[in-house]
Amino acid sequence: MTMPYIAVNVSKSLTETEKDAIKSGLGEKISVIPGKSEKGLMVDIIDGKSMYYRGQKGDIAYLEVKLFGTPEPDAQKAFTEAAFDVMQQAGFAKKDVYITLQGFANWGVNGTLV
């Protein structure tokens, strides 16, 4: 199983408890994608960023999801919707959360390319 990677960029500063809740929520939800689980998930949370949308500063979140392979569209949609829910529980309005999901044919792990 190859590691999914999720970069979570948010405009507000988060407590360690809030970061852990986001990490755990995404870890639970990644399993909607066949072959993926929290056991192999890397989550990178960067908080307190100056983020602007339409020229305005706000409580914004951007998640960049990178996966080995390309999951079926239904699995991608299910995970994306679940990730929106995780971020809403963390205090971000769904209208202020943006997510990209990208699959890769090649992934380096354990000293080699798979």
Chimera marker file (.cmm) of the C-alpha trace (Angstrom):
<marker_set name="trace">
<marker id="1" x="0.000" y="0.000" z="0.000" r="1" g="1" b="0" radius="0.5"/>
<marker id="2" x="1.427" y="3.371" z="-0.999" r="1" g="1" b="0" radius="0.5"/>
<marker id="3" x="1.064" y="6.431" z="1.181" r="1" g="1" b="0" radius="0.5"/>
<marker id="4" x="-1.503" y="9.100" z="0.438" r="1" g="1" b="0" radius="0.5"/>
<marker id="5" x="-0.330" y="12.627" z="1.292" r="1" g="1" b="0" radius="0.5"/>
<marker id="6" x="-2.631" y="15.455" z="2.348" r="1" g="1" b="0" radius="0.5"/>
<marker id="7" x="-1.370" y="19.019" z="2.793" r="1" g="1" b="0" radius="0.5"/>
<marker id="8" x="-3.839" y="21.035" z="4.861" r="1" g="1" b="0" radius="0.5"/>
<marker id="9" x="-3.282" y="24.792" z="4.594" r="1" g="1" b="0" radius="0.5"/>
<marker id="10" x="-5.459" y="26.970" z="6.823" r="1" g="1" b="0" radius="0.5"/>
<marker id="11" x="-5.592" y="30.657" z="7.548" r="1" g="1" b="0" radius="0.5"/>
<marker id="12" x="-6.289" y="30.494" z="11.246" r="1" g="1" b="0" radius="0.5"/>
<marker id="13" x="-4.019" y="29.219" z="13.983" r="1" g="1" b="0" radius="0.5"/>
<marker id="14" x="-5.065" y="25.848" z="15.341" r="1" g="1" b="0" radius="0.5"/>
<marker id="15" x="-4.515" y="24.211" z="18.699" r="1" g="1" b="0" radius="0.5"/>
<marker id="16" x="-2.794" y="20.836" z="18.829" r="1" g="1" b="0" radius="0.5"/>
<marker id="17" x="-6.195" y="19.324" z="19.681" r="1" g="1" b="0" radius="0.5"/>
<marker id="18" x="-7.737" y="20.870" z="16.539" r="1" g="1" b="0" radius="0.5"/>
<marker id="19" x="-4.832" y="19.648" z="14.399" r="1" g="1" b="0" radius="0.5"/>
<marker id="20" x="-5.190" y="16.163" z="15.839" r="1" g="1" b="0" radius="0.5"/>
<marker id="21" x="-8.933" y="16.188" z="15.119" r="1" g="1" b="0" radius="0.5"/>
<marker id="22" x="-8.298" y="17.133" z="11.466" r="1" g="1" b="0" radius="0.5"/>
<marker id="23" x="-5.572" y="14.480" z="11.152" r="1" g="1" b="0" radius="0.5"/>
<marker id="24" x="-7.790" y="11.811" z="12.720" r="1" g="1" b="0" radius="0.5"/>
<marker id="25" x="-10.843" y="12.814" z="10.692" r="1" g="1" b="0" radius="0.5"/>
<marker id="26" x="-8.949" y="12.675" z="7.406" r="1" g="1" b="0" radius="0.5"/>
<marker id="27" x="-7.328" y="9.415" z="8.505" r="1" g="1" b="0" radius="0.5"/>
<marker id="28" x="-10.722" y="7.864" z="9.084" r="1" g="1" b="0" radius="0.5"/>
<marker id="29" x="-12.176" y="9.177" z="5.814" r="1" g="1" b="0" radius="0.5"/>
<marker id="30" x="-9.274" y="8.173" z="3.524" r="1" g="1" b="0" radius="0.5"/>
<marker id="31" x="-10.469" y="4.569" z="3.750" r="1" g="1" b="0" radius="0.5"/>
<marker id="32" x="-13.364" y="5.347" z="1.387" r="1" g="1" b="0" radius="0.5"/>
<marker id="33" x="-10.686" y="5.123" z="-1.314" r="1" g="1" b="0" radius="0.5"/>
<marker id="34" x="-9.944" y="1.432" z="-1.943" r="1" g="1" b="0" radius="0.5"/>
<marker id="35" x="-6.479" y="0.412" z="-0.745" r="1" g="1" b="0" radius="0.5"/>
<marker id="36" x="-5.929" y="3.542" z="1.366" r="1" g="1" b="0" radius="0.5"/>
<marker id="37" x="-5.970" y="3.797" z="5.165" r="1" g="1" b="0" radius="0.5"/>
<marker id="38" x="-4.792" y="5.999" z="7.998" r="1" g="1" b="0" radius="0.5"/>
<marker id="39" x="-2.007" y="3.481" z="8.618" r="1" g="1" b="0" radius="0.5"/>
<marker id="40" x="-0.246" y="4.740" z="5.480" r="1" g="1" b="0" radius="0.5"/>
<marker id="41" x="-1.460" y="8.352" z="5.460" r="1" g="1" b="0" radius="0.5"/>
<marker id="42" x="0.815" y="11.399" z="5.820" r="1" g="1" b="0" radius="0.5"/>
<marker id="43" x="-0.937" y="14.621" z="6.832" r="1" g="1" b="0" radius="0.5"/>
<marker id="44" x="0.907" y="17.951" z="6.773" r="1" g="1" b="0" radius="0.5"/>
<marker id="45" x="-0.995" y="20.722" z="8.566" r="1" g="1" b="0" radius="0.5"/>
<marker id="46" x="0.194" y="24.280" z="8.009" r="1" g="1" b="0" radius="0.5"/>
<marker id="47" x="-1.833" y="26.786" z="10.013" r="1" g="1" b="0" radius="0.5"/>
<marker id="48" x="-1.787" y="30.540" z="10.559" r="1" g="1" b="0" radius="0.5"/>
<marker id="49" x="-1.200" y="31.330" z="6.876" r="1" g="1" b="0" radius="0.5"/>
<marker id="50" x="-2.124" y="34.619" z="5.269" r="1" g="1" b="0" radius="0.5"/>
<marker id="51" x="-4.701" y="33.410" z="2.770" r="1" g="1" b="0" radius="0.5"/>
<marker id="52" x="-6.795" y="35.577" z="0.480" r="1" g="1" b="0" radius="0.5"/>
<marker id="53" x="-9.670" y="34.782" z="-1.834" r="1" g="1" b="0" radius="0.5"/>
<marker id="54" x="-11.233" y="37.387" z="-4.107" r="1" g="1" b="0" radius="0.5"/>
<marker id="55" x="-8.934" y="39.954" z="-2.526" r="1" g="1" b="0" radius="0.5"/>
<marker id="56" x="-10.244" y="39.310" z="0.969" r="1" g="1" b="0" radius="0.5"/>
<marker id="57" x="-8.517" y="37.696" z="3.915" r="1" g="1" b="0" radius="0.5"/>
<marker id="58" x="-10.644" y="35.071" z="5.648" r="1" g="1" b="0" radius="0.5"/>
<marker id="59" x="-10.922" y="31.749" z="7.425" r="1" g="1" b="0" radius="0.5"/>
<marker id="60" x="-9.957" y="29.665" z="4.410" r="1" g="1" b="0" radius="0.5"/>
<marker id="61" x="-8.727" y="26.085" z="4.047" r="1" g="1" b="0" radius="0.5"/>
<marker id="62" x="-7.049" y="24.441" z="1.058" r="1" g="1" b="0" radius="0.5"/>
<marker id="63" x="-6.377" y="20.709" z="0.991" r="1" g="1" b="0" radius="0.5"/>
<marker id="64" x="-4.054" y="19.189" z="-1.570" r="1" g="1" b="0" radius="0.5"/>
<marker id="65" x="-4.485" y="15.410" z="-1.764" r="1" g="1" b="0" radius="0.5"/>
<marker id="66" x="-1.878" y="13.314" z="-3.585" r="1" g="1" b="0" radius="0.5"/>
<marker id="67" x="-2.327" y="9.613" z="-4.238" r="1" g="1" b="0" radius="0.5"/>
<marker id="68" x="-0.466" y="6.789" z="-5.922" r="1" g="1" b="0" radius="0.5"/>
<marker id="69" x="-2.725" y="5.645" z="-8.744" r="1" g="1" b="0" radius="0.5"/>
<marker id="70" x="-6.024" y="7.126" z="-9.804" r="1" g="1" b="0" radius="0.5"/>
<marker id="71" x="-9.023" y="6.093" z="-7.728" r="1" g="1" b="0" radius="0.5"/>
<marker id="72" x="-12.417" y="5.662" z="-9.359" r="1" g="1" b="0" radius="0.5"/>
<marker id="73" x="-14.395" y="8.915" z="-9.636" r="1" g="1" b="0" radius="0.5"/>
<marker id="74" x="-16.978" y="7.716" z="-7.088" r="1" g="1" b="0" radius="0.5"/>
<marker id="75" x="-14.227" y="7.092" z="-4.502" r="1" g="1" b="0" radius="0.5"/>
<marker id="76" x="-12.684" y="10.506" z="-5.214" r="1" g="1" b="0" radius="0.5"/>
<marker id="77" x="-16.060" y="12.189" z="-4.762" r="1" g="1" b="0" radius="0.5"/>
<marker id="78" x="-16.802" y="10.263" z="-1.552" r="1" g="1" b="0" radius="0.5"/>
<marker id="79" x="-13.455" y="11.223" z="-0.027" r="1" g="1" b="0" radius="0.5"/>
<marker id="80" x="-13.739" y="14.864" z="-1.122" r="1" g="1" b="0" radius="0.5"/>
<marker id="81" x="-17.190" y="15.197" z="0.427" r="1" g="1" b="0" radius="0.5"/>
<marker id="82" x="-15.987" y="13.485" z="3.624" r="1" g="1" b="0" radius="0.5"/>
<marker id="83" x="-12.987" y="15.848" z="3.794" r="1" g="1" b="0" radius="0.5"/>
<marker id="84" x="-15.350" y="18.839" z="3.506" r="1" g="1" b="0" radius="0.5"/>
<marker id="85" x="-17.218" y="17.439" z="6.534" r="1" g="1" b="0" radius="0.5"/>
<marker id="86" x="-13.970" y="17.057" z="8.516" r="1" g="1" b="0" radius="0.5"/>
<marker id="87" x="-13.032" y="20.663" z="7.819" r="1" g="1" b="0" radius="0.5"/>
<marker id="88" x="-16.530" y="21.889" z="8.692" r="1" g="1" b="0" radius="0.5"/>
<marker id="89" x="-16.228" y="20.116" z="12.050" r="1" g="1" b="0" radius="0.5"/>
<marker id="90" x="-12.920" y="21.975" z="12.489" r="1" g="1" b="0" radius="0.5"/>
<marker id="91" x="-14.748" y="25.306" z="12.144" r="1" g="1" b="0" radius="0.5"/>
<marker id="92" x="-14.412" y="26.090" z="8.441" r="1" g="1" b="0" radius="0.5"/>
<marker id="93" x="-17.518" y="26.803" z="6.384" r="1" g="1" b="0" radius="0.5"/>
<marker id="94" x="-17.748" y="24.435" z="3.414" r="1" g="1" b="0" radius="0.5"/>
<marker id="95" x="-17.896" y="27.478" z="1.118" r="1" g="1" b="0" radius="0.5"/>
<marker id="96" x="-14.421" y="28.448" z="2.389" r="1" g="1" b="0" radius="0.5"/>
<marker id="97" x="-12.777" y="25.046" z="1.879" r="1" g="1" b="0" radius="0.5"/>
<marker id="98" x="-11.071" y="24.110" z="-1.389" r="1" g="1" b="0" radius="0.5"/>
<marker id="99" x="-9.748" y="20.652" z="-2.246" r="1" g="1" b="0" radius="0.5"/>
<marker id="100" x="-7.690" y="19.272" z="-5.100" r="1" g="1" b="0" radius="0.5"/>
<marker id="101" x="-7.075" y="15.576" z="-5.572" r="1" g="1" b="0" radius="0.5"/>
<marker id="102" x="-4.326" y="14.297" z="-7.829" r="1" g="1" b="0" radius="0.5"/>
<marker id="103" x="-3.225" y="10.767" z="-8.666" r="1" g="1" b="0" radius="0.5"/>
<marker id="104" x="0.276" y="9.791" z="-9.747" r="1" g="1" b="0" radius="0.5"/>
<marker id="105" x="1.491" y="6.813" z="-11.774" r="1" g="1" b="0" radius="0.5"/>
<marker id="106" x="4.882" y="6.874" z="-10.021" r="1" g="1" b="0" radius="0.5"/>
<marker id="107" x="5.682" y="7.218" z="-6.338" r="1" g="1" b="0" radius="0.5"/>
<marker id="108" x="9.006" y="6.957" z="-4.556" r="1" g="1" b="0" radius="0.5"/>
<marker id="109" x="8.975" y="5.005" z="-1.292" r="1" g="1" b="0" radius="0.5"/>
<marker id="110" x="11.359" y="2.815" z="0.689" r="1" g="1" b="0" radius="0.5"/>
<marker id="111" x="14.316" y="3.873" z="-1.425" r="1" g="1" b="0" radius="0.5"/>
<marker id="112" x="12.794" y="3.060" z="-4.810" r="1" g="1" b="0" radius="0.5"/>
<marker id="113" x="10.209" y="4.065" z="-7.369" r="1" g="1" b="0" radius="0.5"/>
<marker id="114" x="6.998" y="2.024" z="-7.339" r="1" g="1" b="0" radius="0.5"/>
<link id1="1" id2="2" r="1" g="1" b="0" radius="0.2"/>
<link id1="2" id2="3" r="1" g="1" b="0" radius="0.2"/>
<link id1="3" id2="4" r="1" g="1" b="0" radius="0.2"/>
<link id1="4" id2="5" r="1" g="1" b="0" radius="0.2"/>
<link id1="5" id2="6" r="1" g="1" b="0" radius="0.2"/>
<link id1="6" id2="7" r="1" g="1" b="0" radius="0.2"/>
<link id1="7" id2="8" r="1" g="1" b="0" radius="0.2"/>
<link id1="8" id2="9" r="1" g="1" b="0" radius="0.2"/>
<link id1="9" id2="10" r="1" g="1" b="0" radius="0.2"/>
<link id1="10" id2="11" r="1" g="1" b="0" radius="0.2"/>
<link id1="11" id2="12" r="1" g="1" b="0" radius="0.2"/>
<link id1="12" id2="13" r="1" g="1" b="0" radius="0.2"/>
<link id1="13" id2="14" r="1" g="1" b="0" radius="0.2"/>
<link id1="14" id2="15" r="1" g="1" b="0" radius="0.2"/>
<link id1="15" id2="16" r="1" g="1" b="0" radius="0.2"/>
<link id1="16" id2="17" r="1" g="1" b="0" radius="0.2"/>
<link id1="17" id2="18" r="1" g="1" b="0" radius="0.2"/>
<link id1="18" id2="19" r="1" g="1" b="0" radius="0.2"/>
<link id1="19" id2="20" r="1" g="1" b="0" radius="0.2"/>
<link id1="20" id2="21" r="1" g="1" b="0" radius="0.2"/>
<link id1="21" id2="22" r="1" g="1" b="0" radius="0.2"/>
<link id1="22" id2="23" r="1" g="1" b="0" radius="0.2"/>
<link id1="23" id2="24" r="1" g="1" b="0" radius="0.2"/>
<link id1="24" id2="25" r="1" g="1" b="0" radius="0.2"/>
<link id1="25" id2="26" r="1" g="1" b="0" radius="0.2"/>
<link id1="26" id2="27" r="1" g="1" b="0" radius="0.2"/>
<link id1="27" id2="28" r="1" g="1" b="0" radius="0.2"/>
<link id1="28" id2="29" r="1" g="1" b="0" radius="0.2"/>
<link id1="29" id2="30" r="1" g="1" b="0" radius="0.2"/>
<link id1="30" id2="31" r="1" g="1" b="0" radius="0.2"/>
<link id1="31" id2="32" r="1" g="1" b="0" radius="0.2"/>
<link id1="32" id2="33" r="1" g="1" b="0" radius="0.2"/>
<link id1="33" id2="34" r="1" g="1" b="0" radius="0.2"/>
<link id1="34" id2="35" r="1" g="1" b="0" radius="0.2"/>
<link id1="35" id2="36" r="1" g="1" b="0" radius="0.2"/>
<link id1="36" id2="37" r="1" g="1" b="0" radius="0.2"/>
<link id1="37" id2="38" r="1" g="1" b="0" radius="0.2"/>
<link id1="38" id2="39" r="1" g="1" b="0" radius="0.2"/>
<link id1="39" id2="40" r="1" g="1" b="0" radius="0.2"/>
<link id1="40" id2="41" r="1" g="1" b="0" radius="0.2"/>
<link id1="41" id2="42" r="1" g="1" b="0" radius="0.2"/>
<link id1="42" id2="43" r="1" g="1" b="0" radius="0.2"/>
<link id1="43" id2="44" r="1" g="1" b="0" radius="0.2"/>
<link id1="44" id2="45" r="1" g="1" b="0" radius="0.2"/>
<link id1="45" id2="46" r="1" g="1" b="0" radius="0.2"/>
<link id1="46" id2="47" r="1" g="1" b="0" radius="0.2"/>
<link id1="47" id2="48" r="1" g="1" b="0" radius="0.2"/>
<link id1="48" id2="49" r="1" g="1" b="0" radius="0.2"/>
<link id1="49" id2="50" r="1" g="1" b="0" radius="0.2"/>
<link id1="50" id2="51" r="1" g="1" b="0" radius="0.2"/>
<link id1="51" id2="52" r="1" g="1" b="0" radius="0.2"/>
<link id1="52" id2="53" r="1" g="1" b="0" radius="0.2"/>
<link id1="53" id2="54" r="1" g="1" b="0" radius="0.2"/>
<link id1="54" id2="55" r="1" g="1" b="0" radius="0.2"/>
<link id1="55" id2="56" r="1" g="1" b="0" radius="0.2"/>
<link id1="56" id2="57" r="1" g="1" b="0" radius="0.2"/>
<link id1="57" id2="58" r="1" g="1" b="0" radius="0.2"/>
<link id1="58" id2="59" r="1" g="1" b="0" radius="0.2"/>
<link id1="59" id2="60" r="1" g="1" b="0" radius="0.2"/>
<link id1="60" id2="61" r="1" g="1" b="0" radius="0.2"/>
<link id1="61" id2="62" r="1" g="1" b="0" radius="0.2"/>
<link id1="62" id2="63" r="1" g="1" b="0" radius="0.2"/>
<link id1="63" id2="64" r="1" g="1" b="0" radius="0.2"/>
<link id1="64" id2="65" r="1" g="1" b="0" radius="0.2"/>
<link id1="65" id2="66" r="1" g="1" b="0" radius="0.2"/>
<link id1="66" id2="67" r="1" g="1" b="0" radius="0.2"/>
<link id1="67" id2="68" r="1" g="1" b="0" radius="0.2"/>
<link id1="68" id2="69" r="1" g="1" b="0" radius="0.2"/>
<link id1="69" id2="70" r="1" g="1" b="0" radius="0.2"/>
<link id1="70" id2="71" r="1" g="1" b="0" radius="0.2"/>
<link id1="71" id2="72" r="1" g="1" b="0" radius="0.2"/>
<link id1="72" id2="73" r="1" g="1" b="0" radius="0.2"/>
<link id1="73" id2="74" r="1" g="1" b="0" radius="0.2"/>
<link id1="74" id2="75" r="1" g="1" b="0" radius="0.2"/>
<link id1="75" id2="76" r="1" g="1" b="0" radius="0.2"/>
<link id1="76" id2="77" r="1" g="1" b="0" radius="0.2"/>
<link id1="77" id2="78" r="1" g="1" b="0" radius="0.2"/>
<link id1="78" id2="79" r="1" g="1" b="0" radius="0.2"/>
<link id1="79" id2="80" r="1" g="1" b="0" radius="0.2"/>
<link id1="80" id2="81" r="1" g="1" b="0" radius="0.2"/>
<link id1="81" id2="82" r="1" g="1" b="0" radius="0.2"/>
<link id1="82" id2="83" r="1" g="1" b="0" radius="0.2"/>
<link id1="83" id2="84" r="1" g="1" b="0" radius="0.2"/>
<link id1="84" id2="85" r="1" g="1" b="0" radius="0.2"/>
<link id1="85" id2="86" r="1" g="1" b="0" radius="0.2"/>
<link id1="86" id2="87" r="1" g="1" b="0" radius="0.2"/>
<link id1="87" id2="88" r="1" g="1" b="0" radius="0.2"/>
<link id1="88" id2="89" r="1" g="1" b="0" radius="0.2"/>
<link id1="89" id2="90" r="1" g="1" b="0" radius="0.2"/>
<link id1="90" id2="91" r="1" g="1" b="0" radius="0.2"/>
<link id1="91" id2="92" r="1" g="1" b="0" radius="0.2"/>
<link id1="92" id2="93" r="1" g="1" b="0" radius="0.2"/>
<link id1="93" id2="94" r="1" g="1" b="0" radius="0.2"/>
<link id1="94" id2="95" r="1" g="1" b="0" radius="0.2"/>
<link id1="95" id2="96" r="1" g="1" b="0" radius="0.2"/>
<link id1="96" id2="97" r="1" g="1" b="0" radius="0.2"/>
<link id1="97" id2="98" r="1" g="1" b="0" radius="0.2"/>
<link id1="98" id2="99" r="1" g="1" b="0" radius="0.2"/>
<link id1="99" id2="100" r="1" g="1" b="0" radius="0.2"/>
<link id1="100" id2="101" r="1" g="1" b="0" radius="0.2"/>
<link id1="101" id2="102" r="1" g="1" b="0" radius="0.2"/>
<link id1="102" id2="103" r="1" g="1" b="0" radius="0.2"/>
<link id1="103" id2="104" r="1" g="1" b="0" radius="0.2"/>
<link id1="104" id2="105" r="1" g="1" b="0" radius="0.2"/>
<link id1="105" id2="106" r="1" g="1" b="0" radius="0.2"/>
<link id1="106" id2="107" r="1" g="1" b="0" radius="0.2"/>
<link id1="107" id2="108" r="1" g="1" b="0" radius="0.2"/>
<link id1="108" id2="109" r="1" g="1" b="0" radius="0.2"/>
<link id1="109" id2="110" r="1" g="1" b="0" radius="0.2"/>
<link id1="110" id2="111" r="1" g="1" b="0" radius="0.2"/>
<link id1="111" id2="112" r="1" g="1" b="0" radius="0.2"/>
<link id1="112" id2="113" r="1" g="1" b="0" radius="0.2"/>
<link id1="113" id2="114" r="1" g="1" b="0" radius="0.2"/>
</marker_set>
